[in-house]
Amino acid sequence: MLQTASPLIMKLSLFLMTAVATHLIMSFGQTFMHYKIAHHPIGGKLFRNHINFHHTHYADDHLVSQTYLGAEGNITPYFFIPAFLVGGCAYFLLPLNIFVVMVIASAASFYAHVFFDKEYHVEGSWLQRFAWFRHQQELHFVHHRHANSNFGVIHFFWDRILGTYRRPNAGVYETDACKAFTLFGRGITARPQIGSALRGLEVWWRLFSAHLW
């Protein structure tokens, strides 16, 4: 019985880890594209549409509406372009069952981002009864009041890593001073979160290399 259950548990654990990792990658991709394309002139038409429509419809004293006003300047479908590119590569690199889990998790994550972005701006959303939603909504509204902060939609810890996190009613950003790190024999300067992640990557690489060679 245990011998039968053990492989099943391992497979289900692998599926769960794949789904969580896929969602986090989708979440970071949304945050980074929102930060570097939708709010930067390099984004061209995407940048102009996002600023001229979404941030015009919802700004300062009019952050909600009876119905969501986002279709005209909606840049969300453009996120499918890198998603399809990554998915195409994954199809050839991953086992079929893992690939299927990744596709389902990607679709669910994409839907969640679109859903929450709409609910934040709909007046009298049924989710208003939950304190966690009201907190998330206020963090998103900070982005509409201060467009150079809080680019996340679901997970705002990405903004902490990127140095763009801003608390509601805060006068300053919650950023950490950059520190010096030595990685792979080279000196770099980075925020503590990024430096710690890179150091973890270095440790993993050294362990992997030791077993490989």
N, C-alpha and C positions, 0 to 999 in steps of 0.2 A: 504493500500500500504506500509506504513512504517513498519507495523507489519510483513509483508511478507519479506520485504527487510532486516530488522534487523537480523533475524536468518541467512540469506544468507551471509550477510557481516561478521557476527561472524564466520561462517564456513570457508569462504574464508580467513579471517584473521588467523584463526587457521592453515589452510593449509600452508599459507605463512610463519608463524612463525615456523612450523614444517620443512619446506624446508630449511629455513635459518639456523635453529639450526642444522639440519642434515649436511648441507654443512660445517658449522664451526667445527663440531665434526670430520668430515672426514678430513678437513684441518689440524686440530690439530693432529689427528692420523698420518697423513702422515709426518708432521713435526717431531713429537716425535719419530716415528719409524726410520725416516731418521737419527735423532740425536743419538738415543740410540742403534740402531741395525746395520744400514748400515755403521755407522762410529765408531763402537766399536767392539773389538774382540769378545764380547759376541754374536755377530751376526753370527759367524762362517762362513759358506759358503757364506751367503748373504753379509757379510762384505767384504770377499775376492773378490767376484765377482764385487761388486760395486767399490771397490778401483782399482782392477786390470784391469777392463774394462772401465767403465764409466769415471772414473777420469784419466785413461790413455789416452783414446780417446780424452778427452777434458781437457786440462790443459795449463796454462800459455799462450803460444803464439799460440795455436791452439784450440780455444774455439768454433769454428763453422766448419761445413763441408757442402758439397753440398747436401748430404743426411744424415739423422740421423743415427748415429752409436751406437745404443743402444740395439739391440736385444740380443746380446750374453751375456751381463752382466746385463740384465734388471731384477731388483728385484721387479718391480711394481706389478706383479701378486701375489706375496706373501702377499700383503696388503689385498687381498681378504679373507685370513684366518680369521683375527679378524673381518673383515666386515661381513662375513657369520655367525660367532658366535654371534655377536651382533644382526644381523638381525634375526637369529633364535629365540633368546630370545624375541625380539620385536614383532615377529609374535604372540606369545602367550600372550603378555602383552598389546598390543595396539589394538584399534578398527581397523577394516579392512581398512577403508578409510584413516586413518592416516598412517597405515603401508604402503599402496600403495604409498602415497605421499613421505614417507621416502625412499622407494626403488627407486623411480624415481629420487629424489634429490640426493641420494647416487650415482646412476649411472652417473648422469650429473656431479656431483662433481669429481668423479673418472676420467671421460673422460676429464674434464677440466684440471686436474693436468697432465695427460699424454700428452694432446695436447700442453699445454704451455711449458712443459719440452722439447718437441721435437722442438717447434718453436724457443725457445731460442738458440738452437744449429744449426739450419738450416741457411745456408748462404743466405742472401737476402730474408728473410721471408717477406711476404706481410704485416705483422703487424709492420714492421719497420717504417712505415709512421706515427705511433702513438707515441707521446712522452711518454705516460704512459707505453707502452710496452717496449720502450727503457730503461726506468728507471727500470722496473721490471727485464729486461734482465741483466742489469748491476749489480743489486743486486744479481742475481743468479751467474753471473760470479765471483763475490767476493767469493762465496762459492768454486768455482773451483780454485781460487788462494789461498784462505785460508780455507782449508777444515774443520776447526773447527768453522765455522761461517755460518750464513744465510742458515739454513736448510729448510726453507719454499720454496714453489714453487709458490704459488699464494699470500698468506698472510704472510708478513714478520713481522707482529706485534707479532706473536707467538715467534719469535726470541727475540724480546724485552722482553717478559715475561720470557723466558728461560735464558736470559742473553747472547745470542749468536749473537745478531745483530751487524753488522759491516757496516758502510757507505762506499760507493765506495771511493777509494783513502784515506781512513782513516787509521791513524797509530795505533789507539787504538779502543777497543770496545766501543759501546755506552751502558754501563751498569750503573745501579744505585746501590749505596751502600746499603747494607742490613740494615734494621732497626728493632727495637724491637717492637713487638706487643703483646697485651694481648688478647687471644682468649679463650672463654669458661673457663676463670679462670686460664689459663696456659700461660706462657710466651714463645714466639717463636721468631725466627729471620728469616726474609724473605725480599725479594725485595719488594719495595713499591707497585708494581702492584699486586703481589700475596697477600700481606698482606691486601690490600684494598678489593680484591675479597673475601678473607676469612672472613673479617669483615662483608661484605655484606651477606655472607652465614650465619654468626652467627645471624645477625639481622633477616633474613628471618626465621631461625629456631626458634628463640624466639617468633616471631609473630605467627608462625604456631603452636608451642607448646601451646601458650596461648589460641588459639581458639580450639585446640584439647582437652585440659584438662579443 
